[in-house]
Amino acid sequence: MQEYDIALKLLLQGSAKLTMRDLTGTAIVKWLDVELPKVQNLRLDLLGQTVEGDLIHLELQSSNDTAMPFRMLEYCLGVQRLWGQFPRQILLYVGEAPMHMESELRGPDLLFRYGLVDIRSLDGDRLLNSDEIGDNVIAILARLRDHKEAVHRIVERIAGLAALARDTALAQLLILAGLRHLAGTVELEARKMPIDVDIREHEVIGPLLKEAEQEGERKGERRGERKGELAVLRRLLQKRFGPIPSWAAEHLASRSTGELEELSVRVLDAKSIEDLMK
């Protein structure tokens, strides 16, 4: 799904000003490139600074992930450590399946919340009427009365852009259209335009896609290692203490590979699951 993230990030950081205002209620004057320091080496999707100096963290998600509250809390704490202030957080869901994720974590002395927005709650027809091409392209993911007519309008608008902007916008539209099974419709409309875009050879998007693929491969390797560590630890816990409580399973699901390795060593001396999770 890296290509969707790349296209959306470029649009939201670029000309999709109406979309950002609808999401945040304000304008971003500066985008911050931040890789959070700590064990998991977290990287946010987008972190922006408003004219008032507040931080807004926008995370993009194309599938339902039950671990998102844990990830969002980790991101929040990481930003606070690095910048000395808590960000306002918004998780933007762009997937096709109905959204069913939680937007908070509750504990005995903990209440953590963040904004959770299904992009289909945005008015796509309003975005189509924006003067910014970024808003027009993102409209393909929002709530629309007529998707085919919207595609026609967007492609017609793209055709009137200068060469580089036109190629970039069309490449982004082709990528995002895949999330709504409209790539074929976009291609049919694009054939009426005197251009031929190879997304992977595009000078802006192509290198980012290749970099994302390499990072995806690295993440896949790390996920494989983490999955193996988690399986081993679960077997050890079940053999030592019996069935694993749901709260403990959720706790384990949020731990990094290194943390799981440490727990696997400590489980031999732990007196209980509660003792191990301290």
C-alpha positions as CSV (number, residue, x, y, z in Angstrom):
1,M,0.0,0.0,0.0
2,Q,3.1,2.3,0.0
3,E,2.1,3.9,-3.4
4,Y,-1.2,5.2,-1.9
5,D,0.7,6.7,1.1
6,I,3.1,8.4,-1.2
7,A,0.4,9.9,-3.5
8,L,-1.6,11.1,-0.6
9,K,1.3,12.6,1.3
10,L,2.4,14.6,-1.8
11,L,-1.2,15.8,-2.3
12,L,-1.8,16.7,1.3
13,Q,1.6,18.5,1.6
14,G,0.9,20.2,-1.7
15,S,-2.2,21.8,-3.1
16,A,-4.9,19.9,-1.2
17,K,-5.5,22.9,1.0
18,L,-9.3,22.6,1.3
19,T,-8.9,18.9,2.2
20,M,-6.5,19.8,5.0
21,R,-8.8,22.5,6.3
22,D,-11.7,20.1,6.3
23,L,-9.6,17.6,8.3
24,T,-7.9,19.9,10.7
25,G,-9.9,23.1,10.8
26,T,-6.7,25.1,10.2
27,A,-3.8,25.6,7.8
28,I,-0.4,24.0,7.9
29,V,2.4,26.5,7.3
30,K,5.3,24.1,7.7
31,W,5.7,20.3,7.3
32,L,8.3,18.7,9.5
33,D,10.3,15.6,8.5
34,V,10.6,13.6,11.7
35,E,11.8,10.1,12.4
36,L,11.1,9.4,16.0
37,P,14.0,8.2,18.1
38,K,13.5,5.1,20.2
39,V,13.6,1.3,20.0
40,Q,11.2,1.0,17.0
41,N,12.6,3.9,15.0
42,L,9.1,5.2,14.3
43,R,8.4,7.4,11.3
44,L,5.2,9.4,11.1
45,D,3.3,9.9,7.9
46,L,2.8,13.6,8.2
47,L,3.6,16.1,10.9
48,G,2.8,19.7,10.3
49,Q,3.0,23.0,12.2
50,T,0.2,25.5,12.2
51,V,0.5,29.3,12.1
52,E,-0.2,29.3,15.8
53,G,2.8,26.9,16.4
54,D,0.6,23.9,17.2
55,L,1.6,20.4,15.8
56,I,-0.8,18.3,13.8
57,H,0.0,14.6,13.2
58,L,-1.8,13.1,10.3
59,E,-1.5,9.3,9.9
60,L,-2.8,7.5,6.8
61,Q,-4.4,4.1,6.9
62,S,-5.8,2.0,4.1
63,S,-6.8,-1.1,6.2
64,N,-8.4,-1.7,9.6
65,D,-5.7,-2.3,12.2
66,T,-6.7,-3.2,15.8
67,A,-3.2,-2.1,17.0
68,M,-3.7,1.5,15.7
69,P,-4.4,3.0,19.2
70,F,-1.1,1.6,20.5
71,R,0.7,3.0,17.5
72,M,-0.9,6.4,17.8
73,L,0.0,6.6,21.5
74,E,3.6,5.7,20.6
75,Y,3.7,8.4,17.9
76,C,2.2,10.9,20.3
77,L,4.8,10.3,23.0
78,G,7.6,10.3,20.5
79,V,6.6,13.7,19.2
80,Q,6.3,15.1,22.7
81,R,9.8,13.8,23.6
82,L,11.3,15.3,20.4
83,W,9.4,18.6,20.2
84,G,8.3,19.2,23.8
85,Q,4.6,19.4,23.0
86,F,1.8,17.0,22.3
87,P,0.4,17.0,18.7
88,R,-3.2,17.0,17.7
89,Q,-3.6,13.6,16.0
90,I,-5.9,12.5,13.2
91,L,-6.0,9.0,11.7
92,L,-7.3,9.3,8.1
93,Y,-8.8,6.1,6.9
94,V,-8.8,5.7,3.1
95,G,-9.6,2.0,2.7
96,E,-12.5,0.5,0.8
97,A,-13.9,-1.8,3.6
98,P,-16.1,-0.2,6.3
99,M,-14.0,1.5,9.0
100,H,-14.1,-0.3,12.3
101,M,-11.1,0.9,14.4
102,E,-11.0,2.3,17.9
103,S,-10.0,5.9,18.4
104,E,-9.0,5.6,22.1
105,L,-7.2,3.6,24.7
106,R,-8.7,3.2,28.2
107,G,-7.0,1.9,31.3
108,P,-7.4,2.3,35.1
109,D,-5.6,5.6,35.1
110,L,-5.3,6.2,31.3
111,L,-7.5,7.9,28.7
112,F,-5.9,8.5,25.3
113,R,-7.9,9.7,22.3
114,Y,-7.2,10.9,18.8
115,G,-9.3,11.9,15.8
116,L,-10.5,9.2,13.5
117,V,-11.8,10.2,10.1
118,D,-13.1,8.1,7.2
119,I,-12.2,10.1,4.1
120,R,-15.7,9.2,2.7
121,S,-17.1,11.6,5.3
122,L,-15.6,14.5,3.3
123,D,-17.8,16.1,0.7
124,G,-16.2,15.0,-2.6
125,D,-18.3,17.4,-4.7
126,R,-17.0,20.3,-2.6
127,L,-13.5,19.2,-3.2
128,L,-14.2,18.9,-7.0
129,N,-15.1,22.6,-7.0
130,S,-11.9,23.6,-5.3
131,D,-9.4,25.7,-7.3
132,E,-6.6,23.4,-6.2
133,I,-5.8,20.3,-8.2
134,G,-4.8,18.4,-5.0
135,D,-8.3,18.7,-3.6
136,N,-9.7,17.6,-7.0
137,V,-7.6,14.4,-7.1
138,I,-8.4,13.5,-3.4
139,A,-12.1,13.9,-4.2
140,I,-11.9,10.5,-5.9
141,L,-11.7,8.9,-2.4
142,A,-14.3,11.1,-0.7
143,R,-18.2,11.0,-0.8
144,L,-19.4,11.6,-4.4
145,R,-22.7,11.5,-6.1
146,D,-21.3,10.3,-9.4
147,H,-17.8,8.7,-9.5
148,K,-17.6,8.5,-13.3
149,E,-18.6,12.1,-13.8
150,A,-16.1,13.1,-11.1
151,V,-13.3,11.2,-12.9
152,H,-14.2,13.0,-16.1
153,R,-14.0,16.4,-14.4
154,I,-10.7,15.6,-12.7
155,V,-9.0,14.4,-15.8
156,E,-10.4,17.4,-17.8
157,R,-8.9,19.7,-15.1
158,I,-5.6,17.8,-15.2
159,A,-5.4,18.2,-19.0
160,G,-5.2,21.9,-18.6
161,L,-2.1,21.9,-16.4
162,A,1.5,22.5,-17.4
163,A,3.4,19.4,-18.4
164,L,5.1,18.4,-15.1
165,A,2.1,19.2,-12.9
166,R,-0.2,17.4,-15.4
167,D,1.9,14.2,-15.3
168,T,2.3,14.3,-11.5
169,A,-1.5,14.8,-11.0
170,L,-2.4,12.1,-13.4
171,A,0.0,9.6,-11.8
172,Q,-1.5,10.4,-8.4
173,L,-5.0,10.0,-9.6
174,L,-4.2,6.6,-11.2
175,I,-2.8,5.4,-7.9
176,L,-5.6,6.7,-5.7
177,A,-8.3,5.4,-8.1
178,G,-7.1,1.9,-7.4
179,L,-8.5,2.2,-3.9
180,R,-12.0,2.7,-5.4
181,H,-11.7,0.3,-8.4
182,L,-11.7,3.2,-10.7
183,A,-8.3,2.9,-12.3
184,G,-9.8,1.6,-15.5
185,T,-12.2,4.5,-15.7
186,V,-9.3,6.9,-15.2
187,E,-7.3,5.2,-17.9
188,L,-10.2,5.5,-20.4
189,E,-10.5,9.2,-19.7
190,A,-6.7,9.7,-19.8
191,R,-6.5,8.1,-23.3
192,K,-8.3,11.2,-24.5
193,M,-5.3,13.2,-23.4
194,P,-2.1,13.5,-25.4
195,I,0.1,12.0,-22.7
196,D,1.4,8.6,-21.7
197,V,2.4,8.3,-18.0
198,D,4.6,5.5,-16.7
199,I,4.3,6.0,-13.0
200,R,7.5,4.2,-12.2
201,E,9.5,6.4,-14.6
202,H,7.9,9.6,-13.2
203,E,10.7,11.9,-12.0
204,V,8.8,12.8,-8.8
205,I,6.8,9.7,-7.9
206,G,9.0,7.0,-9.4
207,P,12.0,7.3,-7.0
208,L,9.6,7.5,-4.0
209,L,7.9,4.3,-5.1
210,K,11.2,2.5,-5.4
211,E,12.3,3.7,-2.0
212,A,9.0,2.7,-0.5
213,E,9.3,-0.8,-2.0
214,Q,12.7,-1.2,-0.5
215,E,11.5,0.0,2.9
216,G,8.5,-2.4,2.5
217,E,10.9,-5.3,2.0
218,R,12.9,-4.3,5.1
219,K,9.7,-4.0,7.1
220,G,8.5,-7.4,5.8
221,E,11.7,-8.9,7.1
222,R,11.3,-7.2,10.4
223,R,7.6,-8.3,10.6
224,G,8.7,-11.9,10.0
225,E,11.2,-11.7,12.8
226,R,8.7,-10.1,15.1
227,K,6.0,-12.7,14.2
228,G,8.5,-15.5,15.1
229,E,9.4,-14.0,18.4
230,L,5.8,-13.4,19.3
231,A,4.9,-17.0,18.5
232,V,7.7,-18.4,20.6
233,L,6.8,-16.1,23.5
234,R,3.2,-17.1,23.4
235,R,4.1,-20.8,23.5
236,L,6.3,-20.2,26.5
237,L,3.6,-18.2,28.3
238,Q,1.0,-20.8,27.7
239,K,3.2,-23.6,28.9
240,R,4.2,-21.7,32.0
241,F,1.0,-20.0,33.0
242,G,-1.8,-21.5,30.9
243,P,-4.2,-19.5,28.7
244,I,-3.1,-15.9,27.9
245,P,-5.6,-13.2,29.1
246,S,-6.8,-10.9,26.4
247,W,-5.2,-7.8,28.0
248,A,-1.8,-9.6,27.9
249,A,-2.3,-10.6,24.3
250,E,-3.0,-6.9,23.4
251,H,0.1,-5.9,25.4
252,L,2.3,-8.3,23.5
253,A,0.9,-7.2,20.1
254,S,2.2,-3.7,20.8
255,R,5.7,-4.7,21.6
256,S,8.7,-4.5,19.3
257,T,10.9,-7.4,18.2
258,G,13.6,-6.4,20.7
259,E,11.1,-6.1,23.6
260,L,9.6,-9.6,22.7
261,E,13.1,-11.1,22.8
262,E,13.7,-9.6,26.3
263,L,10.4,-10.9,27.5
264,S,11.3,-14.4,26.2
265,V,14.3,-14.3,28.4
266,R,12.5,-13.0,31.5
267,V,9.6,-15.4,31.2
268,L,11.7,-18.1,32.8
269,D,12.1,-16.2,36.0
270,A,8.7,-14.5,36.1
271,K,6.2,-15.6,38.8
272,S,3.1,-14.6,36.8
273,I,2.1,-12.9,33.6
274,E,1.4,-9.8,35.6
275,D,4.9,-9.9,37.0
276,L,6.4,-10.3,33.5
277,M,4.4,-7.4,32.0
278,K,5.6,-4.9,34.7
